[in-house]
Structure formats: structure tokens, C-alpha cells
Amino acid sequence: MLGKEIRIERMRNPASGRIFTVAVDHAPSYGVLPGIERIQAVVDRVAGAGPDAMVMMKGIAQRCFGPYAGRVALIMKCSTLSPYHPQHDVWVSSVEDAVRLGADAIAMALTVGSAQQAQLIANLGALVREAERAGMPVIVHSYPNGELVPPDEVYTVSRVGYASRLVMELGVEIVKTLYTGSAESFAQVVEMASPAAVVAAGGPRLETDVDVLEMAHNVVEAGAAGITFGRNIWQCPAPAGIIGALKHILHGNGSVDEALALLADKECQE
């Protein structure tokens, strides 16, 4: 559909064809984490550094994103966990909301391996049908971390590959899923989910900036469509610096060492 193609192209970086997204949708799911207490300041700092897209809940989009309309693509998150129902994503916004806000895509989370799996899949199926009518791309945060999945299997290729393939077969355009630890293993996930595009979730804050940059480099090597990072951006001491370094890897096919040099220079400026 032309509407989907137009919106997806607005998210893709013209230099690389990849998508670098920064997520600020964490608070409803996990609480107000360190680094996102003052959300307008976070949006300003992140959007000002020029990622390709940002993903956020409706309230942040309505109140904080206006100055960046047309400069950074908007992905509206339409479901959420909470600390009180950590396995069950609740559908809280509609495709109509996303269209009204001018979003380029709508995102829903899916906890694969949850006891509520049947209802979660039904919700996603309904969202895909609604989005088809509006020409809106669907991005699904598909993680095999439900209570029915053994903890030591959450990041395995078989579990992550299944979670990614499941949502591709339900009709989504972009899969955001867990990084499996290496370029070789993540390439298998990318292949399993094809022809849907796969982007890697950043997950919890990594120990060092080198870890963040190496992960992004491996994702590129795996042939993935990009990354969606949150805590590894806005919990970094120099968010603009890490964004610039990651852009060098994703869109400039740069090395980790080159990106580190750029980051060090930016940290001095900040």
C-alpha cells in the first residue's frame, strides 16, 4: 500500500536505508526510570541530536513532540505493560489516534510465552487489520520473555526467531526484538523474520559505551534494518554524543573505534 510505503520511507535514513529509533515509552511499563524524569528535556535532547525516529506514548507525543514534527519520524506506542501486570500488554491507543497525531507508524508490544498469549495475539491481529485500512505500518516489540519461557532461553535464536516469525506471519512490517548476542546468531533471526524488517532492542543499560557501539555494529553486520535504543541513550552521560556515534555506525558503516573517537570528542563539547 502506498500509504505504508510513504511512512516507512520517512523512517528510513536516506544514506543507509536503516532506521535508528530512540524509545522514550518506558515509564508506564517500568516506572519513571533514572534519565526520563523530565520528559520534555529528554525529548528535546534526543530529537535535537537527529535520530531517524522516536517511539513514545500518545501523551508525550501530544505534549512534547510538536517542535520536531517533520524533522524526526514519530512512532506511537499503543500498548503497555505496567509494574502491576508485567506480562500483559494492554491496548490503550488506536490507529485513529496515530493518524490524528501524524504518526509514521504504530507500535504494539507482544510478550511471547505469556499465559495471556491468546488474547495478546488477538489484539495484534485486530491492530494489523485496523492499520491496513489506514495505510499505517505496524511495528511489534516481540520478546520471548513471558513466564512460560525458561529464563535461560529468552535470548536464544530459537525463541527470538519464533517471536519474530510469529509477528511477521500476522502481517507486521517491522519487528523489534531482543539481540541474541552476536552478529552470526542475530543474522539467523533476521532470516527467520524475512520479509519483515528486524530491528534490535537495546534492552537494559549496558555496562560501557563500547558495549553499546559493538552491539550496534553487530546488528548492522547481521543485516538487520536498524536499532531501537532507549536506556542506552538517555541514561548515557552524553546522549547527543552516543546518538552521533551510533549514527556513524548505522548510516556511515563506520567502525567501533571511529565511533568511540566521535563520542569522546562530543563528550568534551557537552
Legacy VTK file of the C-alpha trace (Angstrom):
# vtk DataFile Version 3.0
C-alpha trace
ASCII
DATASET POLYDATA
POINTS 270 float
0.000 0.000 0.000
1.297 3.434 -0.933
0.473 4.957 2.463
2.602 2.357 4.246
5.450 2.771 1.782
5.486 6.551 2.226
5.508 6.291 6.016
8.216 3.623 6.104
10.429 5.693 3.812
10.046 8.663 6.162
11.563 6.490 8.903
14.429 5.124 6.825
17.674 7.052 6.687
18.331 8.012 3.047
22.057 7.293 3.316
21.831 3.728 4.625
18.204 2.648 4.357
18.352 1.713 8.052
16.237 3.067 10.897
17.723 4.477 14.109
14.942 4.897 16.655
15.149 6.208 20.213
12.445 4.987 22.590
11.014 7.083 25.444
7.968 4.892 26.196
9.385 3.195 29.302
7.693 4.877 32.268
4.228 3.232 32.067
5.859 -0.203 31.830
8.746 0.054 34.288
8.235 3.215 36.335
9.917 6.585 35.949
13.450 5.346 35.398
16.542 7.486 36.026
17.117 9.639 32.978
13.495 10.245 31.949
12.194 12.189 34.950
11.899 15.437 32.911
10.426 14.114 29.701
10.332 17.369 27.716
14.040 17.845 28.338
14.696 14.266 27.229
12.682 14.692 24.017
14.476 17.966 23.295
17.913 16.485 23.844
17.246 13.296 21.878
15.295 14.767 18.977
17.782 17.607 18.689
20.540 15.062 18.029
18.706 13.776 14.957
17.747 10.112 15.213
15.577 8.866 12.364
12.565 8.215 14.597
11.307 8.253 18.164
8.756 5.935 19.784
6.539 7.285 22.530
3.098 7.036 24.103
0.264 9.296 22.969
0.522 11.731 25.878
4.188 12.514 25.262
3.561 12.899 21.538
0.708 15.346 22.095
2.508 17.483 24.660
6.225 17.273 23.865
6.882 16.349 20.237
5.421 19.313 18.354
8.695 21.217 17.774
10.155 18.188 15.967
7.233 17.463 13.620
8.603 16.640 10.189
12.196 16.551 11.444
12.076 13.193 13.243
9.639 10.398 12.372
7.016 9.628 15.027
6.151 6.087 16.119
3.200 5.965 18.509
3.120 3.106 21.035
-0.418 1.829 21.503
0.005 -0.749 24.285
1.771 -1.010 27.601
2.718 -3.258 30.473
2.868 -1.886 34.000
4.671 -2.872 37.187
1.309 -4.358 38.279
0.772 -6.526 35.164
4.315 -7.099 33.864
3.373 -9.922 31.459
0.198 -8.483 29.956
0.321 -5.653 27.427
-2.894 -3.673 27.472
-4.107 -1.964 24.289
-4.531 1.716 25.198
-4.500 3.734 21.925
-5.895 3.257 18.435
-4.751 3.612 14.844
-7.095 6.589 14.639
-5.047 8.252 17.415
-1.851 7.605 15.455
-3.300 9.033 12.247
-4.600 12.110 14.071
-1.148 12.763 15.558
0.548 12.389 12.161
2.480 9.277 13.210
4.582 7.381 10.692
3.952 4.011 12.359
2.088 2.448 15.265
3.799 0.069 17.704
2.399 -2.671 19.922
4.265 -4.925 22.331
3.809 -8.697 22.413
5.079 -10.776 25.322
5.642 -14.167 23.702
5.328 -17.056 26.130
2.775 -15.313 28.331
-0.189 -17.074 29.910
-2.277 -14.366 28.204
-0.810 -15.275 24.795
-4.127 -15.943 23.074
-5.551 -12.524 23.966
-2.309 -10.716 23.095
-2.205 -12.331 19.647
-5.867 -11.489 19.095
-5.112 -7.852 19.976
-2.262 -7.765 17.480
-4.396 -9.310 14.767
-7.048 -6.634 15.337
-4.418 -3.879 15.237
-2.985 -5.164 11.950
-6.458 -5.150 10.346
-7.148 -1.629 11.615
-3.755 -0.396 10.414
-4.250 -1.922 6.945
-7.352 0.211 6.443
-5.415 3.366 7.375
-2.196 2.609 5.459
-0.267 2.647 8.739
2.837 0.442 9.222
2.820 -1.765 12.327
5.918 -2.291 14.468
5.763 -5.023 17.101
8.060 -5.276 20.119
8.074 -9.070 20.165
10.031 -10.509 23.085
10.032 -14.179 24.183
10.168 -13.264 27.879
6.822 -14.497 29.161
6.558 -16.578 32.281
6.228 -19.790 30.225
9.706 -19.325 28.710
12.657 -20.627 30.785
14.844 -17.632 31.748
17.964 -19.208 30.230
16.214 -19.463 26.826
14.964 -15.872 26.461
17.870 -14.726 24.251
18.292 -17.920 22.213
17.913 -17.920 18.446
15.071 -20.434 18.591
12.985 -18.334 20.996
13.781 -14.938 19.486
13.413 -16.330 15.972
9.990 -17.735 16.782
8.834 -14.471 18.363
9.948 -12.597 15.254
8.489 -15.069 12.756
5.170 -15.141 14.605
4.501 -11.451 14.169
5.754 -11.412 10.575
3.156 -14.048 9.756
0.492 -11.923 11.448
1.277 -9.154 8.960
3.553 -6.616 10.653
6.106 -4.631 8.669
8.828 -4.190 11.302
9.824 -6.474 14.181
11.663 -5.084 17.176
13.139 -7.942 19.143
15.888 -8.999 21.530
19.512 -9.052 20.440
20.856 -12.606 20.622
24.450 -11.716 21.465
26.349 -11.915 18.172
26.132 -10.877 14.535
26.020 -14.522 13.461
23.121 -15.504 15.708
21.131 -12.320 15.045
21.505 -12.871 11.297
19.552 -16.101 11.772
16.725 -14.146 13.424
16.732 -11.636 10.551
16.436 -14.511 8.090
13.601 -16.202 10.019
11.546 -12.996 10.125
12.076 -12.038 6.473
10.448 -10.373 4.577
9.576 -8.265 7.627
12.351 -5.877 8.669
14.060 -6.610 12.009
15.455 -4.018 14.412
17.273 -4.803 17.640
16.062 -3.593 21.014
18.720 -2.033 23.206
17.417 -3.563 26.418
18.746 -2.545 29.865
21.665 -0.141 30.203
24.852 -1.884 29.104
27.995 -1.611 31.203
30.036 0.571 28.838
29.599 2.737 25.753
31.880 0.296 23.928
29.293 -2.436 24.575
26.570 -0.202 23.111
28.564 0.585 19.985
29.690 -3.014 19.473
26.113 -4.207 19.715
25.017 -1.714 17.057
27.917 -2.736 14.821
26.985 -6.406 15.143
23.355 -5.621 14.312
24.497 -3.932 11.097
26.744 -6.921 10.304
23.726 -9.209 10.794
21.850 -7.440 8.007
19.181 -6.019 10.302
17.115 -2.941 9.477
18.346 -0.909 12.441
18.156 -0.414 16.192
15.739 0.933 18.766
17.596 2.067 21.888
16.252 3.775 24.993
18.175 3.436 28.250
21.448 3.164 26.362
20.752 6.649 25.004
19.099 8.736 27.733
20.950 7.094 30.632
24.244 7.860 28.878
26.160 10.870 30.266
26.285 12.360 26.748
23.093 11.382 24.884
23.842 13.572 21.866
27.323 12.082 21.680
26.172 8.469 21.736
23.493 9.254 19.136
26.137 10.747 16.846
28.431 7.760 17.359
25.617 5.302 16.646
24.627 7.209 13.512
28.209 6.867 12.290
27.938 3.082 12.639
24.414 2.670 11.301
24.435 5.179 8.472
28.124 5.672 7.759
29.129 1.995 8.075
31.777 3.218 10.495
33.885 1.134 12.848
33.515 0.975 16.616
36.871 2.725 17.042
35.797 5.586 14.775
32.526 5.912 16.668
34.356 5.956 20.001
36.558 8.799 18.788
33.485 10.787 17.762
31.862 10.090 21.132
34.931 11.226 23.062
35.021 14.481 21.092
31.327 15.114 21.696
31.621 14.370 25.419
34.277 17.064 25.676
31.908 19.539 23.993
28.975 18.594 26.261
LINES 1 271
270 0 1 2 3 4 5 6 7 8 9 10 11 12 13 14 15 16 17 18 19 20 21 22 23 24 25 26 27 28 29 30 31 32 33 34 35 36 37 38 39 40 41 42 43 44 45 46 47 48 49 50 51 52 53 54 55 56 57 58 59 60 61 62 63 64 65 66 67 68 69 70 71 72 73 74 75 76 77 78 79 80 81 82 83 84 85 86 87 88 89 90 91 92 93 94 95 96 97 98 99 100 101 102 103 104 105 106 107 108 109 110 111 112 113 114 115 116 117 118 119 120 121 122 123 124 125 126 127 128 129 130 131 132 133 134 135 136 137 138 139 140 141 142 143 144 145 146 147 148 149 150 151 152 153 154 155 156 157 158 159 160 161 162 163 164 165 166 167 168 169 170 171 172 173 174 175 176 177 178 179 180 181 182 183 184 185 186 187 188 189 190 191 192 193 194 195 196 197 198 199 200 201 202 203 204 205 206 207 208 209 210 211 212 213 214 215 216 217 218 219 220 221 222 223 224 225 226 227 228 229 230 231 232 233 234 235 236 237 238 239 240 241 242 243 244 245 246 247 248 249 250 251 252 253 254 255 256 257 258 259 260 261 262 263 264 265 266 267 268 269
